[in-house]
């Protein structure tokens, strides 16, 4: 259990209780979506936060030899915010189910 004295300096504090990751078709393309059920403290209600998988190309800053990089740019997998309507439920499962319903509406659009 989290000790209240360890979070009393935080403006907001959430615990990720459960998460799901699904692959759905959005605008004709398969997309990986991660949805987390968050419990807020001290109220204890559950909301969700969603992310969509994307790819980014990164270039290592170091090590570098002279003006040339020792390694080539790499493509990495990242998850970025994905906007779903707000949820407010009594349990993590209820919040995830509500978020999945919102996502389902987007998949049929």
C-alpha positions in Angstrom: 0.0 0.0 0.0 1.2 3.5 -0.8 2.0 5.6 2.2 0.1 8.9 2.1 3.2 10.7 3.4 5.1 9.7 0.3 2.7 11.4 -2.0 1.5 14.4 0.0 3.7 16.6 -2.2 2.0 15.5 -5.5 -0.7 17.6 -7.1 -2.2 14.4 -8.6 -1.4 10.7 -8.1 -2.7 7.7 -10.0 -2.1 4.0 -9.8 -2.2 1.9 -13.0 -4.5 -0.9 -11.9 -5.0 -2.7 -15.2 -4.1 -2.3 -18.8 -5.1 -3.8 -22.1 -3.5 -3.7 -25.5 -5.5 -4.3 -28.6 -5.0 -4.3 -32.3 -7.9 -2.7 -34.2 -8.5 -1.3 -37.6 -8.8 2.5 -37.7 -9.2 4.2 -41.1 -8.4 0.9 -42.8 -5.1 0.4 -41.0 -4.3 -2.0 -38.2 -3.3 0.0 -35.1 -2.1 -1.1 -31.7 -3.8 0.7 -28.8 -2.9 0.5 -25.1 -5.5 1.5 -22.6 -4.7 1.9 -18.9 -7.2 2.0 -16.0 -6.0 4.5 -13.5 -7.2 4.8 -9.9 -6.9 8.3 -8.5 -5.9 8.8 -4.9 -7.5 9.6 -2.5 -10.9 9.4 -4.2 -10.4 5.9 -5.6 -12.5 6.3 -8.8 -11.2 4.9 -12.1 -10.4 6.7 -15.3 -8.5 5.6 -18.4 -5.7 6.9 -20.5 -5.0 5.6 -24.0 -1.9 5.4 -26.2 -1.4 4.5 -29.9 1.7 2.7 -31.1 3.9 4.7 -33.5 7.4 4.6 -34.8 10.2 7.2 -34.6 13.6 7.4 -36.1 16.3 8.3 -33.6 20.0 9.1 -34.1 22.4 8.4 -31.3 24.1 11.6 -30.1 27.1 9.7 -28.7 29.5 8.0 -29.4 30.7 10.2 -32.2 34.0 10.2 -34.0 34.9 13.6 -35.3 31.9 14.9 -37.2 30.5 11.4 -37.9 28.2 9.2 -35.8 29.4 5.7 -35.1 25.9 4.2 -35.5 23.2 4.7 -38.0 19.7 6.0 -37.2 17.3 3.4 -35.7 13.6 3.1 -35.9 12.0 2.5 -32.5 8.5 1.7 -31.3 6.9 4.3 -29.1 3.4 4.8 -27.6 1.9 8.3 -27.8 -1.2 9.8 -26.4 -4.4 8.7 -28.1 -7.5 10.8 -27.3 -10.5 8.8 -26.1 -13.4 10.3 -24.1 -13.0 10.6 -20.4 -14.2 7.7 -18.2 -15.2 7.8 -14.5 -16.1 4.4 -13.0 -16.1 2.4 -9.8 -13.8 -0.4 -10.9 -10.9 -0.8 -13.3 -12.8 -3.3 -15.4 -15.8 -0.9 -15.8 -13.5 1.9 -16.9 -11.7 -0.3 -19.4 -15.0 -1.6 -20.8 -16.2 2.0 -21.2 -13.0 3.0 -23.0 -13.2 -0.1 -25.3 -16.8 1.0 -26.2 -15.5 4.4 -27.2 -12.7 2.8 -29.2 -15.2 0.5 -30.9 -17.2 3.5 -32.1 -14.1 4.8 -33.8 -13.4 1.5 -35.5 -16.9 1.5 -37.1 -16.6 5.1 -38.4 
